Amino acid sequence: MADQWDGVNRRDYDRQLTHIDKKLDEHSARLEELRQTLSAIAVQSVQIISLQAMQNEMRGDISELYAKIEKIMNWQSSCPKDSVNALWGVFLAVSVAIGGAFVAHVIGGK
C-alpha cells in the first residue's frame, strides 16, 4: 500500500512540477518581452533627448537670425529713399544715353 501512495504522490508531484515549469516558461517569455520593450523605450528616450538638444540649439540660431533681420530692417528703414530714386534716375539716363550712342553708331555706320 505504501508503494501505491508513493506512485500517486509522485505522479501528482510530477504534474505539479510540469505545471510549474510551464508557468516559469510563460513568465520567462513575458519577461523577455518586457526587456525588449524597456530596451526600445530606452533607445527612444535617448533619441528624444538628442532631438530636444537639437531643438534648443536651433532656437538659439533662430533668435540670432531674428535679431539680424531686425537690424537689417532698421538699417533699410533709415535708408534715404529720395536719394535712391535720384540714383535710379541717373542710372536710367546714362543707360539711355549709352543706348542712343550705340544706335547712332550702328545707323551712322561710323
Phi and psi in degrees as a GROMACS rama.xvg file:
@    title "Ramachandran Plot"
@    xaxis  label "Phi"
@    yaxis  label "Psi"
@TYPE xy
-64.7716  -36.6627  ALA-2
-65.9379  -37.4938  ASP-3
-64.287  -42.452  GLN-4
-69.5221  -34.949  TRP-5
-64.8405  -40.2057  ASP-6
-65.1832  -44.2336  GLY-7
-64.4454  -46.4228  VAL-8
-63.5954  -37.6274  ASN-9
-66.4622  -41.9533  ARG-10
-63.0945  -45.1366  ARG-11
-61.7213  -40.9749  ASP-12
-64.0854  -43.6615  TYR-13
-63.796  -40.5411  ASP-14
-62.6419  -43.5564  ARG-15
-63.6529  -42.2355  GLN-16
-64.1271  -40.8837  LEU-17
-63.2175  -43.8254  THR-18
-62.1855  -43.2166  HIS-19
-63.5432  -41.4558  ILE-20
-61.3393  -42.9899  ASP-21
-62.5363  -43.0129  LYS-22
-64.1538  -41.4575  LYS-23
-63.5491  -39.3551  LEU-24
-63.7737  -42.2822  ASP-25
-61.7645  -45.9065  GLU-26
-64.7557  -37.7647  HIS-27
-62.8957  -42.9208  SER-28
-64.1762  -42.1278  ALA-29
-67.1878  -38.5614  ARG-30
-64.6949  -36.6306  LEU-31
-65.1737  -41.3039  GLU-32
-61.898  -42.8281  GLU-33
-62.6693  -39.9487  LEU-34
-62.0202  -44.7272  ARG-35
-64.8172  -40.8375  GLN-36
-64.1594  -45.1043  THR-37
-63.7936  -36.4787  LEU-38
-64.5743  -44.0019  SER-39
-63.242  -40.4994  ALA-40
-64.2508  -39.9384  ILE-41
-63.2764  -42.8905  ALA-42
-63.8295  -44.661  VAL-43
-63.2665  -37.1388  GLN-44
-62.2573  -43.1346  SER-45
-63.5563  -41.5564  VAL-46
-64.3368  -40.3496  GLN-47
-64.0003  -43.4909  ILE-48
-61.8226  -41.0952  ILE-49
-63.473  -44.5037  SER-50
-63.3658  -38.7853  LEU-51
-64.9299  -39.7541  GLN-52
-63.8518  -42.4074  ALA-53
-63.1423  -40.6435  MET-54
-63.9924  -43.2858  GLN-55
-63.5085  -38.5834  ASN-56
-64.4305  -41.6737  GLU-57
-66.531  -34.9997  MET-58
-60.6002  -40.1842  ARG-59
-63.2625  -44.1133  GLY-60
-62.5426  -41.8992  ASP-61
-65.7898  -38.9946  ILE-62
-62.5988  -40.1358  SER-63
-62.6377  -42.2491  GLU-64
-63.0071  -42.2977  LEU-65
-61.4429  -40.0599  TYR-66
-64.105  -41.9474  ALA-67
-66.6491  -40.8478  LYS-68
-62.5671  -39.6316  ILE-69
-63.7202  -41.2564  GLU-70
-62.0882  -43.4297  LYS-71
-63.0808  -42.4447  ILE-72
-64.9365  -40.1115  MET-73
-64.5914  -42.0862  ASN-74
-64.1439  -42.5064  TRP-75
-65.5826  -39.2976  GLN-76
-69.3203  -23.5195  SER-77
-87.8008  -1.53337  SER-78
-70.067  133.268  CYS-79
-73.7067  107.663  PRO-80
-68.0337  -35.2653  LYS-81
-63.0555  -38.9545  ASP-82
-66.8578  -37.8043  SER-83
-66.4846  -42.0618  VAL-84
-63.3856  -40.2421  ASN-85
-65.3583  -39.059  ALA-86
-62.6142  -41.4234  LEU-87
-64.4648  -38.1333  TRP-88
-62.0914  -43.6279  GLY-89
-64.4699  -44.1079  VAL-90
-59.3357  -45.6203  PHE-91
-65.72  -39.9417  LEU-92
-63.9752  -43.504  ALA-93
-65.2497  -41.014  VAL-94
-61.9912  -42.43  SER-95
-64.9549  -41.4621  VAL-96
-63.3549  -44.4696  ALA-97
-64.6439  -43.4334  ILE-98
-61.7045  -41.6988  GLY-99
-64.8052  -41.6289  GLY-100
-62.8688  -39.9711  ALA-101
-63.8845  -45.6562  PHE-102
-62.8939  -44.1831  VAL-103
-61.906  -39.1195  ALA-104
-66.0177  -41.1993  HIS-105
-69.5584  -43.6113  VAL-106
-72.0858  -42.7569  ILE-107
-70.3633  -24.3603  GLY-108
75.147  13.3475  GLY-109
